[in-house]
Amino acid sequence: MKKFFLFTVLIGILTASFSVSAARPLDLRPGTMMLGGEVSFSSDKFIPEEGDTVSGKVITFSPYFGYFVAPNFAVTGHLSYVNFDGDAYGATPDVFSIGFGTMFMQRLIAFYLYVGFDVGYHRTMPEDGDASGGLYIGGNVGLMFPLNRHVAINTSIRLNYEMNDDTADLLSLTIGYFGLTAFF
């Protein structure tokens, strides 16, 4: 029932955004800035066939900033902090990253399709031992649903490739990013 309620609310918001955005497009002219990001919380429980159940929590804080240098084309920068806590994650260190990239947005009827690309550096922050880090390359494809001329709901799919200094490289696909973006 809870999922149905959340789905119904989301459909209502998107329907309302279609009618608003059709009349007033986002301001994506050169000189326009955008600010957005993600704050997420995950509570995880690992239940093995044998042994004790362990749980953990992951908190992510990831703001980004963009500046439109041409119509529909922005340069972007972002920070990210991920905290792992609980028995499930053991001594998994926190991760901090900084990156820079580009984003192209195109209006399609009542929403915007965007494609972004970025590169950056990530660093682990363990309580004990040596920190490690490395470069990453990422890209995303998403949709923005304007609520008005200056605010949009942001959904996307993101692919990251992390090249770590002293551990295995990581290829990750994130589906279902959901956030807000402001344009001013």
C-alpha positions as CSV (number, residue, x, y, z in Angstrom):
1,M,0.0,0.0,0.0
2,K,2.9,2.4,0.9
3,K,4.5,1.8,-2.6
4,F,1.2,2.4,-4.3
5,F,0.7,5.7,-2.4
6,L,4.2,6.9,-3.3
7,F,3.7,5.9,-6.9
8,T,0.4,7.8,-7.0
9,V,2.0,10.9,-5.5
10,L,4.9,10.8,-8.0
11,I,2.5,10.5,-10.9
12,G,0.5,13.4,-9.6
13,I,3.7,15.6,-9.3
14,L,4.8,14.6,-12.8
15,T,1.4,15.3,-14.3
16,A,1.3,18.7,-12.6
17,S,4.8,19.4,-13.9
18,F,3.8,18.6,-17.5
19,S,1.1,21.3,-17.5
20,V,3.4,23.9,-15.9
21,S,6.5,23.1,-18.0
22,A,4.6,23.2,-21.3
23,A,3.8,26.9,-20.6
24,R,7.1,27.9,-19.1
25,P,10.4,26.2,-20.1
26,L,13.4,26.1,-17.9
27,D,15.8,29.0,-18.3
28,L,18.9,27.4,-19.9
29,R,20.5,30.6,-21.4
30,P,24.2,31.3,-21.0
31,G,24.9,32.8,-17.6
32,T,22.2,30.7,-15.9
33,M,23.4,28.7,-12.9
34,M,22.0,25.5,-11.5
35,L,22.3,23.9,-8.1
36,G,21.0,20.4,-7.2
37,G,22.0,17.2,-5.6
38,E,21.2,14.1,-3.7
39,V,20.8,13.2,-0.1
40,S,20.1,9.5,0.4
41,F,19.8,6.9,3.1
42,S,19.9,3.2,2.8
43,S,19.3,0.7,5.5
44,D,20.6,-2.7,4.5
45,K,20.2,-6.1,6.1
46,F,22.2,-9.1,4.9
47,I,20.6,-12.5,5.7
48,P,22.9,-15.4,5.0
49,E,21.6,-19.0,4.7
50,E,23.9,-19.8,7.7
51,G,25.2,-17.5,10.4
52,D,24.1,-14.3,11.9
53,T,22.1,-11.5,10.1
54,V,24.1,-8.3,9.8
55,S,22.8,-4.8,9.1
56,G,24.3,-1.5,8.0
57,K,23.4,2.0,6.9
58,V,24.7,4.1,4.0
59,I,24.3,7.9,3.9
60,T,25.2,9.8,0.8
61,F,25.4,13.6,0.4
62,S,26.2,14.8,-3.1
63,P,25.6,18.4,-4.2
64,Y,26.4,19.7,-7.7
65,F,26.6,23.1,-9.4
66,G,26.5,24.0,-13.0
67,Y,26.9,27.1,-15.2
68,F,25.5,27.4,-18.7
69,V,28.1,28.6,-21.1
70,A,26.0,28.2,-24.2
71,P,22.3,27.5,-24.7
72,N,21.4,24.1,-23.2
73,F,25.1,23.4,-22.4
74,A,26.6,23.7,-18.9
75,V,29.9,23.0,-17.2
76,T,29.4,21.3,-13.9
77,G,31.2,20.5,-10.6
78,H,30.2,18.3,-7.7
79,L,31.2,17.0,-4.3
80,S,30.2,13.7,-2.8
81,Y,30.5,12.1,0.6
82,V,29.4,8.6,1.4
83,N,29.3,7.2,5.0
84,F,29.1,3.4,5.7
85,D,28.1,2.3,9.1
86,G,27.2,-1.0,10.8
87,D,28.3,-4.6,11.1
88,A,27.5,-5.3,7.4
89,Y,30.1,-2.9,6.2
90,G,32.8,-3.7,8.8
91,A,35.7,-1.2,8.4
92,T,34.5,0.2,5.1
93,P,35.9,3.7,5.0
94,D,34.0,6.8,4.2
95,V,34.5,8.1,0.6
96,F,34.9,11.7,-0.5
97,S,35.0,12.7,-4.2
98,I,35.3,15.9,-6.3
99,G,34.6,16.1,-10.0
100,F,34.1,18.4,-13.0
101,G,32.2,17.8,-16.2
102,T,29.7,18.9,-18.7
103,M,25.9,18.5,-19.2
104,F,23.8,19.0,-22.3
105,M,20.0,19.4,-21.9
106,Q,17.3,19.3,-24.6
107,R,13.6,20.0,-24.2
108,L,11.3,17.3,-25.4
109,I,7.6,18.3,-25.2
110,A,7.1,18.8,-21.4
111,F,10.3,17.5,-20.0
112,Y,14.1,17.7,-20.6
113,L,16.5,14.9,-21.7
114,Y,20.0,15.4,-20.5
115,V,23.4,13.7,-21.0
116,G,26.3,14.4,-18.7
117,F,30.0,13.4,-18.5
118,D,32.4,14.0,-15.7
119,V,35.9,13.1,-14.4
120,G,37.2,13.4,-10.9
121,Y,39.1,12.1,-7.9
122,H,37.8,10.0,-5.0
123,R,39.6,9.3,-1.7
124,T,38.8,6.9,1.1
125,M,39.0,8.1,4.7
126,P,39.6,5.1,6.9
127,E,39.7,5.3,10.7
128,D,42.8,3.1,10.8
129,G,45.5,2.6,8.1
130,D,46.3,4.3,4.9
131,A,43.9,6.2,2.8
132,S,43.6,5.3,-0.9
133,G,42.1,7.0,-3.9
134,G,42.0,7.2,-7.6
135,L,40.4,8.7,-10.6
136,Y,36.9,8.1,-11.9
137,I,35.1,8.6,-15.2
138,G,31.3,8.9,-15.1
139,G,28.4,9.5,-17.3
140,N,24.7,9.9,-16.8
141,V,21.5,10.1,-18.9
142,G,18.4,11.5,-17.3
143,L,15.1,13.4,-17.4
144,M,14.2,16.7,-15.7
145,F,10.5,17.4,-15.1
146,P,10.1,21.1,-14.5
147,L,7.8,22.2,-11.7
148,N,8.2,25.8,-12.7
149,R,10.8,27.9,-14.7
150,H,13.4,27.6,-11.9
151,V,12.9,24.1,-10.3
152,A,12.8,20.6,-11.8
153,I,12.6,17.0,-10.5
154,N,15.7,15.1,-11.7
155,T,15.8,11.4,-12.5
156,S,18.7,9.6,-14.0
157,I,20.8,6.5,-14.7
158,R,24.6,6.8,-13.9
159,L,27.6,4.7,-15.0
160,N,30.9,5.1,-13.1
161,Y,34.3,3.6,-13.6
162,E,36.7,4.0,-10.7
163,M,40.4,3.4,-11.0
164,N,41.7,2.7,-7.5
165,D,45.4,3.2,-6.4
166,D,45.8,-0.1,-4.6
167,T,42.6,-2.1,-4.9
168,A,40.5,-3.5,-7.7
169,D,38.8,-1.1,-10.1
170,L,35.1,-0.7,-9.9
171,L,32.4,-0.4,-12.5
172,S,29.0,0.6,-11.1
173,L,25.6,1.4,-12.5
174,T,23.2,3.4,-10.5
175,I,19.5,3.3,-11.6
176,G,16.9,5.4,-10.0
177,Y,18.6,8.6,-8.9
178,F,16.0,11.1,-7.8
179,G,16.6,14.7,-6.8
180,L,15.8,18.4,-7.3
181,T,17.6,21.0,-9.4
182,A,17.2,24.7,-9.1
183,F,18.0,27.2,-11.9
184,F,18.8,30.8,-11.2
